[in-house]
Amino acid sequence: MNRVLLLGAGKIGRAIAKLLARSGDYEVVAGDVDERALARLEGLPRTRARKLDVSDESEVARAASGCRSVISACSFAVNPGIARAALAAKASYFDLTEDVATTRLVRQISREAAPGQIFMPQCGLAPGFINICGHELTKGFEKLDEVRLRVGALPQFPANELKYNLTWSTDGLINEYCNPCEVIHEGERMEVLPLEGLEHFSLDGVDYEAFNTSGGAGTLWETLSGKVRTLDYKTVRYRGHRDLIAFLVNELRLGTRRAILKDILEQAIPITLQDVVLIFVTVTGWKDGFLTQVTDARKVYHDIVDGEPWSAIQITTAAGICAVVDLHHAGGTLPERGFVRQEQLALDVFLENRFGRYYERHSRDPDVPPDSPGQSPPVRV
């Protein structure tokens, strides 16, 4: 039985706990300062709830004693301390951060890792799965030209001017909209402004827009440095969203008053479990002397998991981190020590994992029969 310390018992943390605990191979110790969140785990097999201050490194280190891995489903702000606590407990470390500075700190901490101890941040959807998928598509090219990563977590039924509902961490969302974005342009690694680079496209008859946001490229821009002319990551939204967000962030200058922006979004924009995650990756380069394009496009919809409604972002995020934790514990697939990048994992290995399969299992609209026209299973061209 693999014991893991799971920190954060919110929507994503609860989903992670359920996937691991009900697999029968994990004992989950769930830590959170919010007793109401911990109470929602009551009745889950092989799960023990523990009130714990995740910002207290020594307390986290004590809780991690005897655990093979520490999983953070917490805000990026506390992740460096959690990573240091995992190091002290000789436990491997996994998180969901999109924050670039946090990942750099985790990398530094990982230099002191013990044998068998890995540090693998950015294990969710983007960064996370999108980097595994993007790197896989680059294989087989004689020379790469462009790598374009596009991801959106969208309400299935948009009903406001933003055409958006909150589906995950508001702090993470604001980070994406306000922090510099890492790209490769004309072969050079650089940072560009968020909310810029607006483009439009259609998929399955629906019009979307995409624009620069921070963090989604993960470490892939380092891995492909010197190998590709262009690499960028953009967030997908319904048309019109970007202009309204740019007004709030830039014109009203709420990008420098993030607490106010967070309060506005959480008080005015409702959450939803009826969402869809859109994943669109395109790689262009030369094969057999011809300029060639390959694409992976998929939609993952909200669904009923373990008898309760889960949003698509819960499914994709929880499945992403559970898959890499599972593969690490099984051994033989991931490096055995130190810092691990998402793209060091092969796409087929990820999708064959019992948790990674959720990326294909839920890739259809649950409100439409499987054989109906217009369904969108994963497409590899």
C-alpha positions in Angstrom: 0.0 0.0 0.0 1.5 3.4 -1.1 0.9 6.1 1.5 0.7 9.7 0.1 0.2 13.0 1.8 -2.3 15.1 -0.1 -2.3 18.8 0.8 -5.5 20.7 -0.1 -8.9 19.2 0.1 -10.8 21.6 -2.2 -12.5 20.6 -5.5 -9.3 19.3 -7.1 -7.8 17.8 -3.9 -11.0 15.9 -3.2 -11.0 14.5 -6.7 -7.4 13.4 -6.4 -8.2 11.7 -3.0 -11.1 9.8 -4.5 -9.2 8.5 -7.6 -6.2 7.3 -5.5 -8.1 5.9 -2.5 -10.7 4.0 -4.6 -7.9 2.4 -6.8 -7.2 0.2 -3.8 -3.4 0.8 -4.0 -3.1 4.0 -2.0 -3.5 5.2 1.5 -4.3 8.9 1.5 -3.5 11.3 4.3 -5.4 14.5 3.4 -4.2 17.7 5.1 -6.1 21.0 5.1 -6.7 23.8 7.6 -10.4 23.9 6.5 -12.4 21.4 8.6 -15.4 21.7 6.3 -13.3 20.6 3.3 -11.9 17.7 5.3 -15.4 16.7 6.3 -16.3 16.1 2.7 -13.8 13.2 2.6 -15.7 11.4 5.3 -16.5 7.8 4.3 -13.8 7.6 1.6 -11.9 4.3 2.1 -8.2 4.3 3.0 -8.3 8.0 3.6 -7.5 9.9 6.8 -8.3 13.6 7.2 -5.9 15.7 9.2 -6.2 19.4 10.1 -2.9 20.8 9.0 -1.4 24.3 8.3 0.2 23.8 4.9 2.2 27.0 5.3 4.1 25.4 8.3 7.0 23.5 6.8 7.9 21.6 10.0 4.3 20.5 10.4 4.1 19.4 6.8 7.4 17.5 7.2 6.1 15.6 10.2 2.9 14.7 8.4 4.9 13.5 5.4 7.0 11.1 7.5 6.4 7.6 6.3 4.8 8.8 3.0 6.3 7.9 -0.4 5.0 11.1 -2.0 3.6 14.5 -1.2 1.0 15.9 -3.5 0.2 19.6 -3.4 -3.3 20.7 -4.6 -2.7 24.1 -2.9 -2.0 27.6 -4.1 1.4 28.1 -5.8 2.4 30.5 -2.9 2.9 27.7 -0.4 4.4 25.1 -2.8 8.1 26.0 -2.2 7.6 25.4 1.5 5.8 22.1 0.8 8.6 21.0 -1.5 11.2 21.7 1.2 9.2 19.7 3.7 9.0 16.8 1.2 12.8 17.0 0.8 13.3 16.7 4.5 10.9 13.8 4.7 12.6 12.0 1.8 9.3 11.9 0.0 8.7 12.6 -3.7 6.9 15.8 -4.6 4.2 16.6 -7.1 2.1 19.8 -7.6 -0.3 21.5 -10.0 1.4 24.9 -10.2 1.3 27.1 -13.4 3.5 29.7 -11.7 6.9 30.0 -13.4 8.8 31.4 -10.3 7.5 28.6 -8.1 8.7 25.9 -10.5 12.1 27.5 -10.6 12.3 27.3 -6.8 11.2 23.6 -6.8 13.9 22.9 -9.3 16.5 24.4 -7.0 15.2 22.3 -4.1 15.3 19.1 -6.2 19.1 19.3 -6.4 19.3 17.8 -3.0 17.0 14.9 -3.7 17.8 11.5 -2.2 17.9 8.4 -4.4 14.4 7.4 -5.5 13.1 10.9 -4.6 11.8 13.0 -7.5 10.3 16.5 -7.7 7.7 16.8 -10.5 5.8 20.1 -10.6 3.2 21.2 -13.1 1.3 17.9 -13.2 -2.2 19.1 -14.2 -3.6 20.0 -17.6 -1.6 23.0 -18.7 1.1 22.8 -17.8 1.0 19.0 -17.6 -0.8 17.0 -20.1 -0.4 19.6 -22.8 3.4 19.4 -22.6 3.4 15.6 -22.7 1.2 15.7 -25.8 3.1 18.6 -27.5 6.4 16.9 -27.0 5.1 13.6 -28.4 3.9 15.2 -31.6 7.4 16.6 -32.2 8.9 13.1 -32.6 9.6 11.9 -36.1 10.4 15.2 -37.6 13.7 15.8 -39.4 13.4 19.5 -38.5 10.8 21.3 -36.4 9.3 24.6 -37.3 6.3 25.5 -35.0 4.8 24.1 -31.9 1.4 25.6 -30.9 -0.3 24.6 -27.6 -3.9 25.7 -27.1 -6.0 24.8 -24.0 -9.3 26.2 -22.7 -11.5 25.2 -19.7 -14.9 26.6 -20.8 -18.5 26.6 -19.6 -20.6 24.4 -21.8 -23.4 26.9 -21.5 -22.0 30.4 -21.3 -24.5 32.9 -20.0 -22.7 36.2 -19.2 -20.8 38.8 -21.1 -17.5 37.2 -20.3 -18.8 33.9 -21.7 -17.0 32.3 -18.8 -17.5 30.6 -15.5 -14.9 30.0 -12.7 -13.8 26.4 -13.0 -10.6 26.3 -10.9 -8.3 28.5 -8.8 -9.0 32.2 -9.2 -5.4 33.0 -8.1 -4.1 30.8 -10.9 -6.4 32.3 -13.4 -5.2 35.8 -12.5 -1.6 34.7 -12.7 -2.2 33.5 -16.3 -3.8 36.8 -17.3 -1.2 39.0 -15.7 2.3 37.3 -15.7 4.8 37.3 -18.5 4.5 34.4 -21.0 7.5 32.3 -22.1 7.7 31.6 -25.9 10.2 30.8 -28.6 10.1 33.3 -31.4 12.3 33.0 -34.5 14.5 30.5 -32.5 15.0 32.8 -29.5 13.6 32.2 -26.0 11.8 35.3 -24.7 9.0 36.6 -22.6 5.9 38.3 -24.1 2.9 40.1 -22.7 -0.1 38.2 -21.5 -3.5 38.9 -23.3 -1.6 39.7 -26.6 -1.2 37.5 -29.7 -5.0 37.3 -30.2 -6.1 34.8 -32.8 -9.4 33.2 -33.9 -10.3 29.7 -35.0 -13.3 27.3 -35.3 -13.6 23.8 -34.1 -16.7 21.6 -34.5 -18.6 24.7 -35.7 -17.9 26.8 -32.6 -15.9 30.0 -32.8 -13.1 30.5 -30.3 -10.3 33.0 -29.6 -6.9 32.3 -28.1 -4.3 34.7 -26.6 -1.0 34.6 -24.7 -1.2 33.5 -21.0 1.5 32.6 -18.6 2.8 29.3 -17.4 1.1 26.8 -19.8 4.3 26.1 -21.8 5.9 24.7 -18.7 9.4 23.4 -19.2 8.8 22.6 -22.9 10.2 25.9 -24.0 13.5 24.8 -22.4 13.4 21.3 -23.8 12.8 22.5 -27.4 15.1 25.5 -27.2 17.4 25.5 -30.2 15.2 22.9 -32.0 12.1 24.9 -33.1 11.5 28.3 -34.7 8.3 29.1 -32.9 6.7 27.7 -29.7 3.8 29.3 -27.9 1.0 28.6 -25.5 -2.4 30.3 -25.6 -5.5 30.0 -23.6 -8.8 29.4 -25.5 -12.0 31.3 -24.7 -15.2 32.1 -26.5 -14.9 35.2 -28.7 -15.1 38.5 -26.9 -13.7 37.3 -23.5 -10.2 38.6 -24.0 -11.2 42.3 -24.7 -13.2 42.4 -21.4 -10.4 40.9 -19.4 -7.9 43.3 -21.0 -10.1 46.2 -19.9 -10.1 45.0 -16.3 -6.4 44.1 -16.2 -4.9 46.9 -18.3 -7.3 49.8 -18.5 -8.6 49.6 -14.9 -5.1 48.5 -13.8 -6.4 45.6 -11.7 -3.4 43.6 -12.8 -1.5 45.5 -10.1 -4.4 45.1 -7.6 -5.0 41.4 -7.8 -6.8 41.1 -4.5 -9.5 43.5 -5.9 -9.6 41.6 -9.2 -10.0 38.3 -7.4 -12.9 39.7 -5.3 -14.7 41.0 -8.3 -14.4 37.7 -10.2 -15.5 35.6 -7.3 -18.4 37.8 -6.4 -19.7 38.3 -9.9 -18.8 35.1 -11.9 -20.4 31.9 -10.7 -18.6 28.5 -10.7 -20.0 25.7 -12.8 -19.5 21.9 -13.0 -20.9 21.9 -16.6 -17.8 22.6 -18.5 -15.6 21.3 -21.3 -11.9 21.2 -21.6 -10.6 21.9 -25.1 -7.1 20.7 -26.0 -5.6 21.6 -29.4 -1.9 20.9 -30.2 -0.3 21.5 -33.6 3.3 20.8 -34.7 4.7 21.7 -38.0 8.1 20.7 -39.5 9.8 18.7 -42.2 9.2 15.0 -42.8 10.7 13.2 -45.8 11.6 16.6 -47.2 8.0 18.0 -47.0 6.6 20.6 -44.7 4.1 18.6 -42.7 1.6 19.3 -39.9 0.4 16.9 -37.2 -2.4 17.8 -34.8 -4.0 16.3 -31.6 -7.4 17.8 -30.8 -9.7 16.5 -28.1 -12.5 17.7 -25.8 -13.0 16.4 -22.3 -16.5 16.9 -20.9 -17.9 17.0 -17.4 -19.3 13.7 -16.3 -20.4 11.5 -13.4 -17.4 10.0 -11.7 -17.7 7.7 -8.7 -21.4 8.6 -8.4 -21.1 12.4 -8.3 -20.8 15.1 -10.9 -17.3 16.2 -11.7 -16.3 19.1 -13.9 -14.0 18.5 -16.8 -11.3 20.5 -15.1 -11.6 18.3 -12.1 -11.3 15.2 -14.3 -8.4 16.4 -16.3 -6.4 17.9 -13.5 -6.9 15.1 -11.0 -6.3 12.4 -13.6 -3.1 14.2 -14.8 -1.4 14.3 -11.4 -2.7 10.8 -10.3 -1.2 9.3 -13.5 2.3 10.6 -12.9 2.2 9.7 -9.2 1.0 6.2 -10.1 3.8 5.8 -12.8 6.4 7.0 -10.3 5.3 4.5 -7.7 5.2 1.7 -10.3 8.8 2.5 -11.3 10.6 2.0 -14.6 8.9 4.9 -16.5 10.1 8.1 -15.0 13.6 9.2 -13.9 14.5 7.9 -10.4 15.9 11.1 -8.9 15.7 14.9 -8.9 13.7 17.2 -11.1 11.4 15.6 -13.7 9.8 17.5 -16.6 6.4 16.6 -17.8 7.7 15.9 -21.4 10.0 13.2 -20.1 6.9 11.0 -20.0 5.6 9.4 -23.3 2.1 10.2 -24.3 1.1 6.5 -24.9 2.4 5.5 -21.5 0.4 8.3 -19.9 -2.8 7.4 -21.8 -2.4 3.7 -21.0 -2.2 4.4 -17.3 -5.5 3.7 -15.4 -5.8 7.4 -14.5 -4.4 8.8 -17.7 -7.2 7.0 -19.5 -9.7 9.5 -18.2 -8.4 11.8 -21.0 -10.0 9.5 -23.5 -12.8 8.0 -21.5 -14.6 11.3 -21.0 -13.8 12.8 -24.4 -17.4 13.2 -25.5 -20.4 15.3 -24.6 -22.3 13.4 -21.8 -25.6 15.0 -22.9 -25.4 13.5 -26.4 -25.5 9.8 -27.2 -22.1 8.3 -28.3 -23.2 7.6 -31.9 -24.7 11.0 -32.6 -23.3 13.2 -35.3 -21.0 16.0 -34.0 -19.2 14.0 -31.3 -15.6 14.8 -30.9 -13.4 11.9 -29.8 -9.7 12.6 -29.7 -8.3 13.2 -33.2 -4.7 12.5 -34.2 -3.9 13.7 -37.7 
